[in-house]
């Protein structure tokens, strides 16, 4: 997560969002099938990725193949997040914007 915050592109994430993610992870039942890593992936997909919206020019750094978000969020660890990011990338390629 620190790589995401230290990246060259800007995604504004408010303290309430971060607190909600923290609270969600802190309250995961111990015996539940959803493991902590999957829960974190789910929260990033639900709380952070929807904030990525705009046109091609605004989002070119975020979706850059070499230094963008796909490099930071490894495909093996963040399967749900990467699925949503791929949809956003496809929208961006087709329509020139994503929301």
N, C-alpha and C positions, 0 to 999 in steps of 0.2 A: 504494500500500500504506500510505503514511503516513496517508492519509485514513481508512483502516480502523482504524488504531491510535488516531487522534485523535478518533474518533467518540464520541457520547454514550452508546453502549451498550457492554457489556463482553463480549468473547469472549476467554477465556484461551487464549493460545497459548504453549506452553512453548519454552524455548530449544532443546531437542532437535528439535522440529518445525521451527523456523526454520532450524536448522543442516542438517537433512535437505533442506529446500527449497533452501537455498543450495548444498549439495553436488550435488543433482540438476541444478540449472541450470549449475553450474560444469563438470559432466562431460558436458554435451550434446556429441555429436560435431558437428564443424563442417559436415560434408557431409550431415547428416541432414535429412529433409524437415520435421521438427518444429521450428518456429522458436521462439526464446526466449519470445516473448509467449504462444504457445500452450502451451508447457511450463509457464510460470508459472500460466496459467489452470488447467491440469490439476492442478498441485500444490495450488492453493488449493481446488479442487473435492475433492481427495482428502484433504487434511490439515487444512484449516481449517473448511470447511462442515459436515463431520460433527459438529463440536463444537456446532453450533447445534441444540439440542433442548430441548424443554420444552412448557409449555402456552401458551395464547393470552396470558394475563396476563404471563407471563415474557418473551415474545418480541414484545410489541406494539411496542416501540421499534425493534427490529431490522427488522421488516417494515413499519414506517411508510413510507407512500408518499413523503412529502416529505423526511424526514431519515434514512431507513433504509438498509439495505445495498444495495438496488437502485439508489439514487441514487449511492452511492459506487462500486459496481462497474458501470461503464457496460456496457450490453448489447452494444455492438459489440466491446469489448475482451475481455470475459469470457463468451464464449458457453457454454462447458461449465458454468462455475460458475452462471450465470444459469438454465440449464436445470434444474440440481439445486435451486436456490433456489425456482424456480417449483413444483417438485414438493413441496418442504417447505411452501411457502405454501398449496398446495392441501390437503395433509394437515391443516394447521392450521385452515383454513376448514371442512373437512368433519368432522374428529374432535375438534378443540379442542386437539390436541397434535401434536407431530412428534418423531421420534427419528432 
